Amino acid sequence: MTNSKLCAICLLVAILLVAGACQREGASANAKRYEMRGTIVSFNKAQEQVVISHEEIPGYMEAMTMPYTLREHSAYDVMKAGDKIQAMLVVDGDRSWIENPVITHADVDPSATVAPSSSSQPRESQPGDAAPDVTLTNQDGKKIRLGEYRGRALAVTFIYTRCPLPDFCTLMSNNFAKLDRALAQDPELAKKSHLLSVSIDPQYDTPKVLRSYGASHTERFADEKFERWELASGNAEEIRKLANFAGLVYAPDGEQIVHSLRTAVIGPDGKLYKIYRGNEWKPEELLTDFRTLASAK
C-alpha cells in the first residue's frame, strides 16, 4: 500500500470517528453498544441506510444480514458493496443505529452477495391504484380478504415477530398499538378505520404466534379481541402480492429476513391513498389520514 493510500484511509477513519462521536451525543445514558464486524451488501445514502452481512454480535444477535441506519454521510462516499466494515451498533430504547464505522476496501465481486437490490425493487403503487384483493389468515386462524375492509380506511404495515431491531418491526407494531388505543377513544372513527399488520414470515408467524405478539403490544393479553387491529399472514404468494403493491422489498437470510419498511393507507374505495416509507412516520400522521378519509364524501 502506498503512503498516499495509507494517509487517505487514516484520514477517512479520523473523519468517521469524529462523526461517530457527534452521533453518540444523541444517545441516552441507558443506550447499549455492541461491536459489529461484517461486509457491506448494499447502501442508500439518501435513506441513510446500509445493509450489512455481519458476524454474530455477542450478547445481542446471531450472524445475519440486516439494514442499519448510518447517518455519517461521508462514509457513503467511499464505501462500496463488498467492503469490510467494523462499527458500533447502538441500541437505545426503540432506536438503533451504527456509529464509528471503519471501512476496509476489498476486491470482492458484489454480485456474489445476496440481498434485495435496486433491480429487485417492485414498482411502487401510486395513489389511486386499486389494492389487490388478497386472502390472508388472521391471528384467530380466520381467513380474511382485503376486499372485506371496503367502506373503511385501512392501514397496512409489514412485520415479522422475530425481527431483532427496535426501530424496525417493533416500532411499526408500537405505532399500531398507539393507533389502536387512539381509536378505542374515538368509537366513531374506529367504525370507519382499521389496522392490519402482515407478517412476511408465514412459516414461523402462525396465528398463535401473531395473537401472542399483538396482545403483548396492546397489553390486553388474553382479553384482546383484535377489533381495531388485526395481524395476519398466510400464503407466501398472497403476501408477496400485497408487499409488491406497497413497494416492500424483503428476502430471507437464514432465520431472519432482510426487508425495507412500508406502511400503506388504503381508502374506503379500496384504492391507495398514501404510502409511508421507512420508520420516520408518527401515529398522529396516520390518525390524521383516517380522519380525512372518514370525513370525505
N, C-alpha and C positions, 0 to 999 in steps of 0.2 A: 504494500500500500504506500502511495506517495505521501510526502509530508503535507501537500496541499489537501489531499483527500482526508487525511487524518485530522487536520485542523478543521475542515468543513464538518466532519462528523462530531468533533468535540464541541464546535460552536452550536450545532443543532441540538446536541444533548443539553448544553447550557441553557439555550433558549427554552426548551421544553421543560426543564426543571424549574425555571423561573415562572413559566406559565402555570405549571402544576402547583407551585406554591400559592399563586393567586387563587387557583381553584379551591385549595384547601380551606381558604378563609371562609368559604360559604358552607362548610360542614359544621354540624353541631358537635358538642362535646361527647355525644353518645355514638358518633359515627364509628364504624368498624372498617378496617383496612386489611386487604389481602393481596399478597404479591401474586401477580399473574404473568405467565410466560406462554407465548403461542405464536401463531402465524396469521398474518393478515390475509383474509379471504377476499374481502371487498370493502369499499367505503363510500360514503356520500358526504362530502364537505358541507353542502347546503343543509342537510339534515343533522349534521354533527354526529354522525353515526359510523362506526367501524365494526365489521363482522370479523370476529377472531376465533380461530380454531385453537383452543388453549389446552394446556395440560390440566391435571387435577389441581384445584385450588384447595389446599389442605384446610379443613375446618369449615369449608363453605359449600363447595360443589365439586362434582366429578368432572373429568375431562369432557368437553363438549364444544360445539360451535354455537356462538351466540352473538347478537348485535349489542354493542355497548355505546353509550354516549361519551364522546370525547370532544371537549369544547376548545382545545388548543388548535386553532385553525392552521398554525404554521406547520403542524405535523402532517396535515393532508397534502401540503405542497411537496413533500419529499417522499411520502410513503407510496408503495405500490403493492399490488397483490403478490403474495409470496414472501414478502419481507417478514423477518422475525421481529417480534415486539415483546418488550418487557415493560410492565406498567403496574400501577397500584389500583386495585378495584376498591372503590369506596361505597359502602352501603350505609345509608343514613336515613333510617325510618322508611318512608315509602319512596325514597330516591336512591339512585345508584349512578355512578359514572366511573370512568377511569382517568387517572392523572399520572403525571411523571412518566410519560411514555419515552422509552429509549428504543429506537428503531435501527435494526441492522439489515442492510440490503443483502439479498440472497439471490443467486442465479437459479430461480425456480420458475418452472413453467406454470403460469397462473391457471392455465386450462386444466391442470391436474387437480385443482381444488374443487370441492363440491359445496355449492351454496346457491341460493337464489341469485340470479344475475339480472341485469337490465334486460337481457334478451328474453328472460322468462317472465318479465313483468306483464301481467294481464292488462288488457285495455280497461282503464278505469271508467266506470259508467258516468254519465253526465246527468245533471238534474233533468227530470222528465222521463228518463229511461224507466221502463217497467221492470220491477223486481221479478226474478224467477220464482215460480210457484213451487219451491222445493218442498219435499216431505222430510221431516226430521222426527226424532224421538225425544220427548222431554224428560225431565227429572223424575217423573212418575211412571215412565215407561209408556206414555201415551203418544200415539202418532199425531203430529201436528203438521199443518200445511201453512206456508207463508200467506197464502190467499185468505186464510181464516181471519187474518187481522185487518182485512179491508174495512174501512169505516173508522179506523183508529190510526193515530200516528204510531209508528213502530221504530224503535231504536234497536239496531242490531250491532253487537260488537263480537269480537272473536278472541277466544282464550284457550288455554289448556291448563288443567289443575296442577300439573307438575312443574309449571314454569317457575324458575328459581328467582327471577329478578323482581324486586318490589315495585319498580316503575313500569312494568310491562303488564302481564295479565292480572297481577294482584291489584294494580292501580285501576285497571279497567273495571274490575269487579268491585273495588271500593267505591268507585264513582257510581256504578249502577246501584249499589246498596244505598248510597246517599239519595239518588234519584227515587228509589223505591220508598224511602222514608218521606221524601218530599211529596210524593204522590199520595201517600197514606194520609197526609194532612190536607189534601185537596181532592176529595172524592169525585167532584165533577170533572176535573182534569184527568183523574185516574180512569174514568169511564171512557175517555177519548184517547188514551195513550197506553202504550205497553212497552216493556223492555224484554229483550231476548239476547242472551249470551250463547254463542255457538262454539262448541269445543271442536278444535281441529285435531284432536287426539281420540278418535272414536274407539279405538281398541282398549284404551285404559279408562277413559271417561264414560263409564257406564251410567245409567240412570241413578243407581245407588250412590256412586261417587259424586255425581253432579248435585244430587239432593243434599248430601252432607256438606259439600263445598259451598253451595249457595246459602244454606241455612246458617252456616257458621259466619258468613259475611253479614247477614241480616241480624244475627244474634237472636233469632227466634227458635232456632234449633228444631226440636220435634214439633213445635207449634206452627212452623212456617207452612203456609198454604200456597205460596207462589202465585198469588192472584194478580200481582202487577209486574213481577219479574220472573221469567222462566229461563231455565238453562236447558240446552238441547245438544244432541249430537246425532249420530246415525250413519247412514250410508256415506262412504267416503266420496263417492261421485257427486252426491247431492250437496255435501259440504263444499266441495271444490267449486261447484257451480255458483253457489252463493258467495263464496270467497272471491271468485273471479269478478263477480258483479261489483263487489266493493273495492276491487283493486288490491286485495290482500295477497302477499307473497309468503309462502311457507314451504318448508321441506323438512323431512325427518333427519335427525342426526343422532343415531343410537336411540336412547330413551327420551331424548329431548327433541325439540322442534325449533328450527331457525325460522323466525317469522317477523313480518312487519306488523304495524298496528293500523287498523281501520275501524271506524265506527260510522255506520250508515244510518241516516234518518230517512225513513220511508213514509210518505204521506198517506192519508186515508184513502187516496185513489190508487194505492199500490205502486206509485212511481217514486223514484228517488227525489228527495228534497235537498239533501246535503250529505257530504262525506267529511268526517273529521279524520285527518291524517295524524299519526303519531299519538303522543300522550300528553300534549300540552292543553287539550281542551278541559274545560271545567264543567261540573254538573249543572251549574247555573245557566250555561250557554245552551245546553241541550234542553233544559226545562223551558227556556225562552222559545226554542223551536216548537216544543209541544204546545205551548200557549198560542203561538202564532198559527199553527196548523189547526188547533181546536177552534179558533175564532174565525177562520177563513170560511167564506160562503161557497 
